[in-house]
Amino acid sequence: MPFEFEKTMFEVYRETTYTQKYRVVYFTELQDHNKESEINHAMAGEHFLDGFIKDHRKEEAKEIIESLLARMNNGELLRPDEFLAGLGDHIA
């Protein structure tokens, strides 16, 4: 049985550079070599939403997030609540 503290913090943001792509950063998975640059990219971007996914079936949750990001980057308009609804019970 997974514990409540077994979760991964993430943020979805939109780049403010010319690409305007939606991206995700998993804060609790950052290493020393990429922590500063990834946090700086997220901070420079336009915040969309943040939250936690359960570590149990985390890879499945990441696939869902990538799928939702692809839809948004292809022009589909999703609200943050719709994005979270797409994650279903993967949200911690």
PDB file of N, CA, C and O in Angstrom:
ATOM      1  N   MET A   1       0.841  -1.179   0.000  1.00  0.00           N
ATOM      2  CA  MET A   1       0.000   0.000   0.000  1.00  0.00           C
ATOM      3  C   MET A   1       0.886   1.243   0.000  1.00  0.00           C
ATOM      4  O   MET A   1       1.695   1.409   0.913  1.00  0.00           O
ATOM      5  N   PRO A   2       0.758   2.122  -1.000  1.00  0.00           N
ATOM      6  CA  PRO A   2       1.593   3.327  -1.049  1.00  0.00           C
ATOM      7  C   PRO A   2       1.231   4.305   0.063  1.00  0.00           C
ATOM      8  O   PRO A   2       0.078   4.400   0.486  1.00  0.00           O
ATOM      9  N   PHE A   3       2.243   5.022   0.518  1.00  0.00           N
ATOM     10  CA  PHE A   3       2.035   6.025   1.544  1.00  0.00           C
ATOM     11  C   PHE A   3       1.673   7.360   0.911  1.00  0.00           C
ATOM     12  O   PHE A   3       2.006   7.611  -0.248  1.00  0.00           O
ATOM     13  N   GLU A   4       0.996   8.212   1.661  1.00  0.00           N
ATOM     14  CA  GLU A   4       0.569   9.519   1.169  1.00  0.00           C
ATOM     15  C   GLU A   4       1.749  10.385   0.740  1.00  0.00           C
ATOM     16  O   GLU A   4       1.612  11.195  -0.177  1.00  0.00           O
ATOM     17  N   PHE A   5       2.907  10.229   1.383  1.00  0.00           N
ATOM     18  CA  PHE A   5       4.059  11.069   1.058  1.00  0.00           C
ATOM     19  C   PHE A   5       4.766  10.617  -0.222  1.00  0.00           C
ATOM     20  O   PHE A   5       5.691  11.293  -0.672  1.00  0.00           O
ATOM     21  N   GLU A   6       4.363   9.512  -0.811  1.00  0.00           N
ATOM     22  CA  GLU A   6       4.981   9.013  -2.032  1.00  0.00           C
ATOM     23  C   GLU A   6       4.320   9.664  -3.240  1.00  0.00           C
ATOM     24  O   GLU A   6       3.453   9.082  -3.892  1.00  0.00           O
ATOM     25  N   LYS A   7       4.757  10.889  -3.517  1.00  0.00           N
ATOM     26  CA  LYS A   7       4.174  11.650  -4.611  1.00  0.00           C
ATOM     27  C   LYS A   7       5.239  12.522  -5.259  1.00  0.00           C
ATOM     28  O   LYS A   7       6.290  12.780  -4.674  1.00  0.00           O
ATOM     29  N   THR A   8       4.956  12.964  -6.458  1.00  0.00           N
ATOM     30  CA  THR A   8       5.882  13.766  -7.239  1.00  0.00           C
ATOM     31  C   THR A   8       5.234  15.110  -7.543  1.00  0.00           C
ATOM     32  O   THR A   8       4.119  15.169  -8.064  1.00  0.00           O
ATOM     33  N   MET A   9       5.936  16.183  -7.217  1.00  0.00           N
ATOM     34  CA  MET A   9       5.444  17.535  -7.475  1.00  0.00           C
ATOM     35  C   MET A   9       5.762  17.922  -8.911  1.00  0.00           C
ATOM     36  O   MET A   9       6.872  17.699  -9.393  1.00  0.00           O
ATOM     37  N   PHE A  10       4.764  18.512  -9.599  1.00  0.00           N
ATOM     38  CA  PHE A  10       4.981  18.931 -10.976  1.00  0.00           C
ATOM     39  C   PHE A  10       4.362  20.303 -11.229  1.00  0.00           C
ATOM     40  O   PHE A  10       3.509  20.773 -10.477  1.00  0.00           O
ATOM     41  N   GLU A  11       4.815  20.923 -12.304  1.00  0.00           N
ATOM     42  CA  GLU A  11       4.218  22.173 -12.774  1.00  0.00           C
ATOM     43  C   GLU A  11       4.129  22.120 -14.290  1.00  0.00           C
ATOM     44  O   GLU A  11       5.062  21.694 -14.971  1.00  0.00           O
ATOM     45  N   VAL A  12       2.995  22.559 -14.801  1.00  0.00           N
ATOM     46  CA  VAL A  12       2.822  22.734 -16.241  1.00  0.00           C
ATOM     47  C   VAL A  12       2.881  24.235 -16.495  1.00  0.00           C
ATOM     48  O   VAL A  12       2.207  25.020 -15.829  1.00  0.00           O
ATOM     49  N   TYR A  13       3.691  24.613 -17.462  1.00  0.00           N
ATOM     50  CA  TYR A  13       3.850  26.025 -17.792  1.00  0.00           C
ATOM     51  C   TYR A  13       3.943  26.178 -19.293  1.00  0.00           C
ATOM     52  O   TYR A  13       4.185  25.216 -20.022  1.00  0.00           O
ATOM     53  N   ARG A  14       3.750  27.394 -19.737  1.00  0.00           N
ATOM     54  CA  ARG A  14       3.878  27.704 -21.161  1.00  0.00           C
ATOM     55  C   ARG A  14       5.113  28.559 -21.349  1.00  0.00           C
ATOM     56  O   ARG A  14       5.289  29.569 -20.668  1.00  0.00           O
ATOM     57  N   GLU A  15       5.969  28.151 -22.277  1.00  0.00           N
ATOM     58  CA  GLU A  15       7.168  28.936 -22.562  1.00  0.00           C
ATOM     59  C   GLU A  15       6.758  30.313 -23.069  1.00  0.00           C
ATOM     60  O   GLU A  15       5.763  30.452 -23.780  1.00  0.00           O
ATOM     61  N   THR A  16       7.512  31.300 -22.707  1.00  0.00           N
ATOM     62  CA  THR A  16       7.226  32.662 -23.165  1.00  0.00           C
ATOM     63  C   THR A  16       8.132  33.061 -24.324  1.00  0.00           C
ATOM     64  O   THR A  16       8.100  34.201 -24.787  1.00  0.00           O
ATOM     65  N   THR A  17       8.937  32.111 -24.785  1.00  0.00           N
ATOM     66  CA  THR A  17       9.781  32.377 -25.953  1.00  0.00           C
ATOM     67  C   THR A  17       8.940  32.237 -27.215  1.00  0.00           C
ATOM     68  O   THR A  17       7.719  32.104 -27.141  1.00  0.00           O
ATOM     69  N   TYR A  18       9.575  32.267 -28.340  1.00  0.00           N
ATOM     70  CA  TYR A  18       8.864  32.221 -29.611  1.00  0.00           C
ATOM     71  C   TYR A  18       8.072  30.934 -29.822  1.00  0.00           C
ATOM     72  O   TYR A  18       7.114  30.949 -30.594  1.00  0.00           O
ATOM     73  N   THR A  19       8.423  29.819 -29.176  1.00  0.00           N
ATOM     74  CA  THR A  19       7.715  28.554 -29.401  1.00  0.00           C
ATOM     75  C   THR A  19       6.351  28.511 -28.718  1.00  0.00           C
ATOM     76  O   THR A  19       5.422  27.896 -29.241  1.00  0.00           O
ATOM     77  N   GLN A  20       6.217  29.151 -27.562  1.00  0.00           N
ATOM     78  CA  GLN A  20       4.963  29.172 -26.807  1.00  0.00           C
ATOM     79  C   GLN A  20       4.450  27.769 -26.475  1.00  0.00           C
ATOM     80  O   GLN A  20       3.244  27.572 -26.323  1.00  0.00           O
ATOM     81  N   LYS A  21       5.359  26.789 -26.363  1.00  0.00           N
ATOM     82  CA  LYS A  21       4.975  25.405 -26.083  1.00  0.00           C
ATOM     83  C   LYS A  21       4.685  25.211 -24.603  1.00  0.00           C
ATOM     84  O   LYS A  21       5.291  25.851 -23.743  1.00  0.00           O
ATOM     85  N   TYR A  22       3.743  24.313 -24.325  1.00  0.00           N
ATOM     86  CA  TYR A  22       3.475  23.899 -22.957  1.00  0.00           C
ATOM     87  C   TYR A  22       4.486  22.833 -22.582  1.00  0.00           C
ATOM     88  O   TYR A  22       4.788  21.942 -23.377  1.00  0.00           O
ATOM     89  N   ARG A  23       4.999  22.926 -21.381  1.00  0.00           N
ATOM     90  CA  ARG A  23       6.016  21.996 -20.870  1.00  0.00           C
ATOM     91  C   ARG A  23       5.640  21.581 -19.454  1.00  0.00           C
ATOM     92  O   ARG A  23       4.795  22.206 -18.813  1.00  0.00           O
ATOM     93  N   VAL A  24       6.276  20.524 -18.978  1.00  0.00           N
ATOM     94  CA  VAL A  24       6.097  20.075 -17.607  1.00  0.00           C
ATOM     95  C   VAL A  24       7.468  19.916 -16.972  1.00  0.00           C
ATOM     96  O   VAL A  24       8.433  19.527 -17.630  1.00  0.00           O
ATOM     97  N   VAL A  25       7.538  20.220 -15.701  1.00  0.00           N
ATOM     98  CA  VAL A  25       8.740  19.959 -14.918  1.00  0.00           C
ATOM     99  C   VAL A  25       8.300  19.192 -13.673  1.00  0.00           C
ATOM    100  O   VAL A  25       7.320  19.548 -13.018  1.00  0.00           O
ATOM    101  N   TYR A  26       9.046  18.132 -13.363  1.00  0.00           N
ATOM    102  CA  TYR A  26       8.789  17.319 -12.169  1.00  0.00           C
ATOM    103  C   TYR A  26       9.836  17.721 -11.130  1.00  0.00           C
ATOM    104  O   TYR A  26      10.958  17.216 -11.133  1.00  0.00           O
ATOM    105  N   PHE A  27       9.453  18.625 -10.254  1.00  0.00           N
ATOM    106  CA  PHE A  27      10.406  19.222  -9.316  1.00  0.00           C
ATOM    107  C   PHE A  27      11.094  18.204  -8.426  1.00  0.00           C
ATOM    108  O   PHE A  27      12.298  18.306  -8.186  1.00  0.00           O
ATOM    109  N   THR A  28      10.350  17.229  -7.934  1.00  0.00           N
ATOM    110  CA  THR A  28      10.937  16.281  -6.989  1.00  0.00           C
ATOM    111  C   THR A  28      11.832  15.250  -7.662  1.00  0.00           C
ATOM    112  O   THR A  28      12.395  14.392  -6.982  1.00  0.00           O
ATOM    113  N   GLU A  29      11.976  15.314  -8.987  1.00  0.00           N
ATOM    114  CA  GLU A  29      12.877  14.404  -9.696  1.00  0.00           C
ATOM    115  C   GLU A  29      14.132  15.105 -10.204  1.00  0.00           C
ATOM    116  O   GLU A  29      14.994  14.465 -10.806  1.00  0.00           O
ATOM    117  N   LEU A  30      14.245  16.388  -9.975  1.00  0.00           N
ATOM    118  CA  LEU A  30      15.392  17.136 -10.474  1.00  0.00           C
ATOM    119  C   LEU A  30      16.666  16.723  -9.738  1.00  0.00           C
ATOM    120  O   LEU A  30      16.647  16.426  -8.544  1.00  0.00           O
ATOM    121  N   GLN A  31      17.755  16.713 -10.473  1.00  0.00           N
ATOM    122  CA  GLN A  31      19.071  16.407  -9.919  1.00  0.00           C
ATOM    123  C   GLN A  31      19.872  17.699  -9.809  1.00  0.00           C
ATOM    124  O   GLN A  31      19.474  18.727 -10.356  1.00  0.00           O
ATOM    125  N   ASP A  32      20.981  17.650  -9.115  1.00  0.00           N
ATOM    126  CA  ASP A  32      21.817  18.844  -8.949  1.00  0.00           C
ATOM    127  C   ASP A  32      22.250  19.442 -10.284  1.00  0.00           C
ATOM    128  O   ASP A  32      22.342  20.663 -10.411  1.00  0.00           O
ATOM    129  N   HIS A  33      22.519  18.593 -11.285  1.00  0.00           N
ATOM    130  CA  HIS A  33      23.030  19.096 -12.564  1.00  0.00           C
ATOM    131  C   HIS A  33      21.975  19.828 -13.398  1.00  0.00           C
ATOM    132  O   HIS A  33      22.338  20.614 -14.274  1.00  0.00           O
ATOM    133  N   ASN A  34      20.671  19.591 -13.152  1.00  0.00           N
ATOM    134  CA  ASN A  34      19.655  20.252 -13.968  1.00  0.00           C
ATOM    135  C   ASN A  34      18.636  21.054 -13.156  1.00  0.00           C
ATOM    136  O   ASN A  34      17.730  21.667 -13.721  1.00  0.00           O
ATOM    137  N   LYS A  35      18.784  21.045 -11.862  1.00  0.00           N
ATOM    138  CA  LYS A  35      17.798  21.689 -10.994  1.00  0.00           C
ATOM    139  C   LYS A  35      17.650  23.178 -11.301  1.00  0.00           C
ATOM    140  O   LYS A  35      16.538  23.660 -11.517  1.00  0.00           O
ATOM    141  N   GLU A  36      18.740  23.890 -11.320  1.00  0.00           N
ATOM    142  CA  GLU A  36      18.679  25.346 -11.500  1.00  0.00           C
ATOM    143  C   GLU A  36      18.102  25.731 -12.863  1.00  0.00           C
ATOM    144  O   GLU A  36      17.243  26.609 -12.942  1.00  0.00           O
ATOM    145  N   SER A  37      18.560  25.089 -13.929  1.00  0.00           N
ATOM    146  CA  SER A  37      18.075  25.466 -15.254  1.00  0.00           C
ATOM    147  C   SER A  37      16.605  25.120 -15.449  1.00  0.00           C
ATOM    148  O   SER A  37      15.869  25.905 -16.045  1.00  0.00           O
ATOM    149  N   GLU A  38      16.164  23.976 -14.966  1.00  0.00           N
ATOM    150  CA  GLU A  38      14.755  23.588 -15.108  1.00  0.00           C
ATOM    151  C   GLU A  38      13.839  24.505 -14.309  1.00  0.00           C
ATOM    152  O   GLU A  38      12.770  24.885 -14.787  1.00  0.00           O
ATOM    153  N   ILE A  39      14.246  24.859 -13.108  1.00  0.00           N
ATOM    154  CA  ILE A  39      13.452  25.777 -12.292  1.00  0.00           C
ATOM    155  C   ILE A  39      13.410  27.149 -12.951  1.00  0.00           C
ATOM    156  O   ILE A  39      12.362  27.796 -12.969  1.00  0.00           O
ATOM    157  N   ASN A  40      14.538  27.598 -13.490  1.00  0.00           N
ATOM    158  CA  ASN A  40      14.568  28.897 -14.179  1.00  0.00           C
ATOM    159  C   ASN A  40      13.652  28.913 -15.396  1.00  0.00           C
ATOM    160  O   ASN A  40      12.978  29.912 -15.646  1.00  0.00           O
ATOM    161  N   HIS A  41      13.617  27.820 -16.158  1.00  0.00           N
ATOM    162  CA  HIS A  41      12.716  27.743 -17.316  1.00  0.00           C
ATOM    163  C   HIS A  41      11.260  27.843 -16.867  1.00  0.00           C
ATOM    164  O   HIS A  41      10.468  28.577 -17.458  1.00  0.00           O
ATOM    165  N   ALA A  42      10.922  27.109 -15.830  1.00  0.00           N
ATOM    166  CA  ALA A  42       9.540  27.137 -15.337  1.00  0.00           C
ATOM    167  C   ALA A  42       9.174  28.514 -14.799  1.00  0.00           C
ATOM    168  O   ALA A  42       8.068  29.002 -15.034  1.00  0.00           O
ATOM    169  N   MET A  43      10.097  29.140 -14.077  1.00  0.00           N
ATOM    170  CA  MET A  43       9.819  30.466 -13.505  1.00  0.00           C
ATOM    171  C   MET A  43       9.685  31.531 -14.592  1.00  0.00           C
ATOM    172  O   MET A  43       8.932  32.490 -14.428  1.00  0.00           O
ATOM    173  N   ALA A  44      10.412  31.369 -15.701  1.00  0.00           N
ATOM    174  CA  ALA A  44      10.336  32.333 -16.796  1.00  0.00           C
ATOM    175  C   ALA A  44       9.077  32.135 -17.632  1.00  0.00           C
ATOM    176  O   ALA A  44       8.670  33.032 -18.371  1.00  0.00           O
ATOM    177  N   GLY A  45       8.464  30.967 -17.518  1.00  0.00           N
ATOM    178  CA  GLY A  45       7.274  30.662 -18.302  1.00  0.00           C
ATOM    179  C   GLY A  45       6.006  31.180 -17.649  1.00  0.00           C
ATOM    180  O   GLY A  45       6.030  31.757 -16.562  1.00  0.00           O
ATOM    181  N   GLU A  46       4.909  30.962 -18.337  1.00  0.00           N
ATOM    182  CA  GLU A  46       3.578  31.347 -17.862  1.00  0.00           C
ATOM    183  C   GLU A  46       2.961  30.142 -17.154  1.00  0.00           C
ATOM    184  O   GLU A  46       2.704  29.111 -17.776  1.00  0.00           O
ATOM    185  N   HIS A  47       2.729  30.279 -15.859  1.00  0.00           N
ATOM    186  CA  HIS A  47       2.190  29.185 -15.049  1.00  0.00           C
ATOM    187  C   HIS A  47       0.820  28.762 -15.570  1.00  0.00           C
ATOM    188  O   HIS A  47      -0.038  29.602 -15.840  1.00  0.00           O
ATOM    189  N   PHE A  48       0.624  27.443 -15.711  1.00  0.00           N
ATOM    190  CA  PHE A  48      -0.676  26.902 -16.096  1.00  0.00           C
ATOM    191  C   PHE A  48      -1.314  26.186 -14.905  1.00  0.00           C
ATOM    192  O   PHE A  48      -2.445  26.492 -14.527  1.00  0.00           O
ATOM    193  N   LEU A  49      -0.592  25.240 -14.320  1.00  0.00           N
ATOM    194  CA  LEU A  49      -1.081  24.558 -13.117  1.00  0.00           C
ATOM    195  C   LEU A  49       0.054  23.810 -12.461  1.00  0.00           C
ATOM    196  O   LEU A  49       1.092  23.568 -13.076  1.00  0.00           O
ATOM    197  N   ASP A  50      -0.148  23.449 -11.219  1.00  0.00           N
ATOM    198  CA  ASP A  50       0.820  22.609 -10.514  1.00  0.00           C
ATOM    199  C   ASP A  50       0.067  21.668  -9.607  1.00  0.00           C
ATOM    200  O   ASP A  50      -1.118  21.856  -9.333  1.00  0.00           O
ATOM    201  N   GLY A  51       0.760  20.668  -9.151  1.00  0.00           N
ATOM    202  CA  GLY A  51       0.135  19.690  -8.274  1.00  0.00           C
ATOM    203  C   GLY A  51       1.077  18.541  -7.998  1.00  0.00           C
ATOM    204  O   GLY A  51       2.292  18.647  -8.167  1.00  0.00           O
ATOM    205  N   PHE A  52       0.484  17.440  -7.570  1.00  0.00           N
ATOM    206  CA  PHE A  52       1.237  16.235  -7.236  1.00  0.00           C
ATOM    207  C   PHE A  52       0.587  15.042  -7.912  1.00  0.00           C
ATOM    208  O   PHE A  52      -0.638  14.941  -7.979  1.00  0.00           O
ATOM    209  N   ILE A  53       1.419  14.139  -8.412  1.00  0.00           N
ATOM    210  CA  ILE A  53       0.925  12.855  -8.894  1.00  0.00           C
ATOM    211  C   ILE A  53       1.435  11.787  -7.942  1.00  0.00           C
ATOM    212  O   ILE A  53       2.510  11.909  -7.354  1.00  0.00           O
ATOM    213  N   LYS A  54       0.642  10.745  -7.806  1.00  0.00           N
ATOM    214  CA  LYS A  54       1.036   9.631  -6.944  1.00  0.00           C
ATOM    215  C   LYS A  54       2.190   8.877  -7.580  1.00  0.00           C
ATOM    216  O   LYS A  54       2.209   8.663  -8.792  1.00  0.00           O
ATOM    217  N   ASP A  55       3.154   8.474  -6.759  1.00  0.00           N
ATOM    218  CA  ASP A  55       4.284   7.702  -7.275  1.00  0.00           C
ATOM    219  C   ASP A  55       3.849   6.315  -7.738  1.00  0.00           C
ATOM    220  O   ASP A  55       4.476   5.718  -8.613  1.00  0.00           O
ATOM    221  N   HIS A  56       2.774   5.813  -7.146  1.00  0.00           N
ATOM    222  CA  HIS A  56       2.213   4.542  -7.594  1.00  0.00           C
ATOM    223  C   HIS A  56       1.627   4.762  -8.985  1.00  0.00           C
ATOM    224  O   HIS A  56       0.707   5.565  -9.138  1.00  0.00           O
ATOM    225  N   ARG A  57       2.131   4.074  -9.992  1.00  0.00           N
ATOM    226  CA  ARG A  57       1.718   4.232 -11.394  1.00  0.00           C
ATOM    227  C   ARG A  57       2.120   5.608 -11.951  1.00  0.00           C
ATOM    228  O   ARG A  57       1.420   6.178 -12.787  1.00  0.00           O
ATOM    229  N   LYS A  58       3.241   6.120 -11.478  1.00  0.00           N
ATOM    230  CA  LYS A  58       3.725   7.438 -11.905  1.00  0.00           C
ATOM    231  C   LYS A  58       4.018   7.485 -13.399  1.00  0.00           C
ATOM    232  O   LYS A  58       3.727   8.491 -14.047  1.00  0.00           O
ATOM    233  N   GLU A  59       4.580   6.434 -13.953  1.00  0.00           N
ATOM    234  CA  GLU A  59       4.901   6.427 -15.380  1.00  0.00           C
ATOM    235  C   GLU A  59       3.635   6.545 -16.225  1.00  0.00           C
ATOM    236  O   GLU A  59       3.638   7.207 -17.262  1.00  0.00           O
ATOM    237  N   GLU A  60       2.576   5.916 -15.790  1.00  0.00           N
ATOM    238  CA  GLU A  60       1.293   6.043 -16.486  1.00  0.00           C
ATOM    239  C   GLU A  60       0.792   7.483 -16.419  1.00  0.00           C
ATOM    240  O   GLU A  60       0.287   8.012 -17.409  1.00  0.00           O
ATOM    241  N   ALA A  61       0.931   8.116 -15.259  1.00  0.00           N
ATOM    242  CA  ALA A  61       0.518   9.514 -15.098  1.00  0.00           C
ATOM    243  C   ALA A  61       1.339  10.422 -15.999  1.00  0.00           C
ATOM    244  O   ALA A  61       0.800  11.361 -16.586  1.00  0.00           O
ATOM    245  N   LYS A  62       2.626  10.160 -16.116  1.00  0.00           N
ATOM    246  CA  LYS A  62       3.483  10.969 -16.981  1.00  0.00           C
ATOM    247  C   LYS A  62       3.073  10.833 -18.444  1.00  0.00           C
ATOM    248  O   LYS A  62       3.115  11.809 -19.192  1.00  0.00           O
ATOM    249  N   GLU A  63       2.682   9.648 -18.851  1.00  0.00           N
ATOM    250  CA  GLU A  63       2.211   9.442 -20.220  1.00  0.00           C
ATOM    251  C   GLU A  63       0.938  10.241 -20.481  1.00  0.00           C
ATOM    252  O   GLU A  63       0.772  10.822 -21.554  1.00  0.00           O
ATOM    253  N   ILE A  64       0.053  10.268 -19.508  1.00  0.00           N
ATOM    254  CA  ILE A  64      -1.178  11.050 -19.634  1.00  0.00           C
ATOM    255  C   ILE A  64      -0.837  12.535 -19.740  1.00  0.00           C
ATOM    256  O   ILE A  64      -1.401  13.246 -20.572  1.00  0.00           O
ATOM    257  N   ILE A  65       0.085  13.001 -18.899  1.00  0.00           N
ATOM    258  CA  ILE A  65       0.492  14.407 -18.941  1.00  0.00           C
ATOM    259  C   ILE A  65       1.074  14.739 -20.311  1.00  0.00           C
ATOM    260  O   ILE A  65       0.736  15.773 -20.887  1.00  0.00           O
ATOM    261  N   GLU A  66       1.938  13.885 -20.838  1.00  0.00           N
ATOM    262  CA  GLU A  66       2.533  14.125 -22.157  1.00  0.00           C
ATOM    263  C   GLU A  66       1.452  14.178 -23.237  1.00  0.00           C
ATOM    264  O   GLU A  66       1.525  14.996 -24.153  1.00  0.00           O
ATOM    265  N   SER A  67       0.465  13.317 -23.129  1.00  0.00           N
ATOM    266  CA  SER A  67      -0.637  13.304 -24.084  1.00  0.00           C
ATOM    267  C   SER A  67      -1.447  14.606 -24.006  1.00  0.00           C
ATOM    268  O   SER A  67      -1.817  15.175 -25.034  1.00  0.00           O
ATOM    269  N   LEU A  68      -1.716  15.064 -22.798  1.00  0.00           N
ATOM    270  CA  LEU A  68      -2.456  16.319 -22.614  1.00  0.00           C
ATOM    271  C   LEU A  68      -1.645  17.505 -23.137  1.00  0.00           C
ATOM    272  O   LEU A  68      -2.199  18.410 -23.761  1.00  0.00           O
ATOM    273  N   LEU A  69      -0.341  17.500 -22.883  1.00  0.00           N
ATOM    274  CA  LEU A  69       0.515  18.571 -23.392  1.00  0.00           C
ATOM    275  C   LEU A  69       0.527  18.575 -24.924  1.00  0.00           C
ATOM    276  O   LEU A  69       0.495  19.638 -25.543  1.00  0.00           O
ATOM    277  N   ALA A  70       0.573  17.400 -25.525  1.00  0.00           N
ATOM    278  CA  ALA A  70       0.568  17.314 -26.993  1.00  0.00           C
ATOM    279  C   ALA A  70      -0.724  17.908 -27.552  1.00  0.00           C
ATOM    280  O   ALA A  70      -0.705  18.635 -28.545  1.00  0.00           O
ATOM    281  N   ARG A  71      -1.837  17.592 -26.908  1.00  0.00           N
ATOM    282  CA  ARG A  71      -3.117  18.160 -27.358  1.00  0.00           C
ATOM    283  C   ARG A  71      -3.097  19.681 -27.266  1.00  0.00           C
ATOM    284  O   ARG A  71      -3.542  20.369 -28.186  1.00  0.00           O
ATOM    285  N   MET A  72      -2.582  20.203 -26.159  1.00  0.00           N
ATOM    286  CA  MET A  72      -2.527  21.651 -25.972  1.00  0.00           C
ATOM    287  C   MET A  72      -1.562  22.296 -26.962  1.00  0.00           C
ATOM    288  O   MET A  72      -1.845  23.368 -27.498  1.00  0.00           O
ATOM    289  N   ASN A  73      -0.433  21.652 -27.205  1.00  0.00           N
ATOM    290  CA  ASN A  73       0.555  22.196 -28.147  1.00  0.00           C
ATOM    291  C   ASN A  73       0.080  22.104 -29.600  1.00  0.00           C
ATOM    292  O   ASN A  73       0.638  22.751 -30.486  1.00  0.00           O
ATOM    293  N   ASN A  74      -0.942  21.303 -29.827  1.00  0.00           N
ATOM    294  CA  ASN A  74      -1.557  21.222 -31.154  1.00  0.00           C
ATOM    295  C   ASN A  74      -2.758  22.156 -31.276  1.00  0.00           C
ATOM    296  O   ASN A  74      -3.493  22.096 -32.261  1.00  0.00           O
ATOM    297  N   GLY A  75      -2.959  23.015 -30.280  1.00  0.00           N
ATOM    298  CA  GLY A  75      -3.982  24.041 -30.379  1.00  0.00           C
ATOM    299  C   GLY A  75      -5.249  23.812 -29.583  1.00  0.00           C
ATOM    300  O   GLY A  75      -6.107  24.694 -29.537  1.00  0.00           O
ATOM    301  N   GLU A  76      -5.395  22.653 -28.952  1.00  0.00           N
ATOM    302  CA  GLU A  76      -6.599  22.406 -28.157  1.00  0.00           C
ATOM    303  C   GLU A  76      -6.547  23.240 -26.887  1.00  0.00           C
ATOM    304  O   GLU A  76      -5.519  23.289 -26.211  1.00  0.00           O
ATOM    305  N   LEU A  77      -7.642  23.889 -26.569  1.00  0.00           N
ATOM    306  CA  LEU A  77      -7.714  24.709 -25.367  1.00  0.00           C
ATOM    307  C   LEU A  77      -8.254  23.868 -24.212  1.00  0.00           C
ATOM    308  O   LEU A  77      -9.392  23.402 -24.245  1.00  0.00           O
ATOM    309  N   LEU A  78      -7.430  23.688 -23.211  1.00  0.00           N
ATOM    310  CA  LEU A  78      -7.839  22.980 -21.997  1.00  0.00           C
ATOM    311  C   LEU A  78      -7.721  23.928 -20.821  1.00  0.00           C
ATOM    312  O   LEU A  78      -6.766  24.698 -20.722  1.00  0.00           O
ATOM    313  N   ARG A  79      -8.683  23.866 -19.947  1.00  0.00           N
ATOM    314  CA  ARG A  79      -8.611  24.618 -18.687  1.00  0.00           C
ATOM    315  C   ARG A  79      -7.840  23.754 -17.678  1.00  0.00           C
ATOM    316  O   ARG A  79      -7.771  22.534 -17.828  1.00  0.00           O
ATOM    317  N   PRO A  80      -7.261  24.391 -16.651  1.00  0.00           N
ATOM    318  CA  PRO A  80      -6.544  23.597 -15.644  1.00  0.00           C
ATOM    319  C   PRO A  80      -7.401  22.490 -15.026  1.00  0.00           C
ATOM    320  O   PRO A  80      -6.902  21.390 -14.788  1.00  0.00           O
ATOM    321  N   ASP A  81      -8.684  22.763 -14.763  1.00  0.00           N
ATOM    322  CA  ASP A  81      -9.533  21.728 -14.167  1.00  0.00           C
ATOM    323  C   ASP A  81      -9.762  20.564 -15.128  1.00  0.00           C
ATOM    324  O   ASP A  81      -9.909  19.424 -14.687  1.00  0.00           O
ATOM    325  N   GLU A  82      -9.795  20.832 -16.429  1.00  0.00           N
ATOM    326  CA  GLU A  82      -9.933  19.769 -17.419  1.00  0.00           C
ATOM    327  C   GLU A  82      -8.653  18.933 -17.496  1.00  0.00           C
ATOM    328  O   GLU A  82      -8.700  17.713 -17.652  1.00  0.00           O
ATOM    329  N   PHE A  83      -7.523  19.608 -17.386  1.00  0.00           N
ATOM    330  CA  PHE A  83      -6.232  18.918 -17.386  1.00  0.00           C
ATOM    331  C   PHE A  83      -6.166  17.961 -16.195  1.00  0.00           C
ATOM    332  O   PHE A  83      -5.816  16.791 -16.346  1.00  0.00           O
ATOM    333  N   LEU A  84      -6.504  18.467 -15.019  1.00  0.00           N
ATOM    334  CA  LEU A  84      -6.473  17.627 -13.820  1.00  0.00           C
ATOM    335  C   LEU A  84      -7.478  16.485 -13.904  1.00  0.00           C
ATOM    336  O   LEU A  84      -7.196  15.375 -13.453  1.00  0.00           O
ATOM    337  N   ALA A  85      -8.644  16.748 -14.477  1.00  0.00           N
ATOM    338  CA  ALA A  85      -9.642  15.702 -14.645  1.00  0.00           C
ATOM    339  C   ALA A  85      -9.105  14.588 -15.540  1.00  0.00           C
ATOM    340  O   ALA A  85      -9.416  13.414 -15.336  1.00  0.00           O
ATOM    341  N   GLY A  86      -8.298  14.961 -16.527  1.00  0.00           N
ATOM    342  CA  GLY A  86      -7.688  13.965 -17.399  1.00  0.00           C
ATOM    343  C   GLY A  86      -6.733  13.034 -16.673  1.00  0.00           C
ATOM    344  O   GLY A  86      -6.500  11.908 -17.114  1.00  0.00           O
ATOM    345  N   LEU A  87      -6.184  13.500 -15.567  1.00  0.00           N
ATOM    346  CA  LEU A  87      -5.280  12.676 -14.766  1.00  0.00           C
ATOM    347  C   LEU A  87      -6.022  11.731 -13.825  1.00  0.00           C
ATOM    348  O   LEU A  87      -5.456  10.756 -13.330  1.00  0.00           O
ATOM    349  N   GLY A  88      -7.287  12.034 -13.588  1.00  0.00           N
ATOM    350  CA  GLY A  88      -8.115  11.145 -12.764  1.00  0.00           C
ATOM    351  C   GLY A  88      -7.524  10.843 -11.403  1.00  0.00           C
ATOM    352  O   GLY A  88      -7.136  11.746 -10.663  1.00  0.00           O
ATOM    353  N   ASP A  89      -7.462   9.567 -11.084  1.00  0.00           N
ATOM    354  CA  ASP A  89      -6.998   9.158  -9.740  1.00  0.00           C
ATOM    355  C   ASP A  89      -5.485   9.147  -9.598  1.00  0.00           C
ATOM    356  O   ASP A  89      -4.967   8.689  -8.580  1.00  0.00           O
ATOM    357  N   HIS A  90      -4.769   9.643 -10.598  1.00  0.00           N
ATOM    358  CA  HIS A  90      -3.312   9.766 -10.486  1.00  0.00           C
ATOM    359  C   HIS A  90      -2.918  10.988  -9.648  1.00  0.00           C
ATOM    360  O   HIS A  90      -1.773  11.094  -9.208  1.00  0.00           O
ATOM    361  N   ILE A  91      -3.851  11.897  -9.431  1.00  0.00           N
ATOM    362  CA  ILE A  91      -3.574  13.105  -8.636  1.00  0.00           C
ATOM    363  C   ILE A  91      -3.492  12.721  -7.167  1.00  0.00           C
ATOM    364  O   ILE A  91      -4.342  11.995  -6.652  1.00  0.00           O
ATOM    365  N   ALA A  92      -2.460  13.217  -6.503  1.00  0.00           N
ATOM    366  CA  ALA A  92      -2.294  12.942  -5.065  1.00  0.00           C
ATOM    367  C   ALA A  92      -2.985  14.004  -4.243  1.00  0.00           C
ATOM    368  O   ALA A  92      -2.958  13.948  -3.014  1.00  0.00           O
TER     369      ALA A  92
END
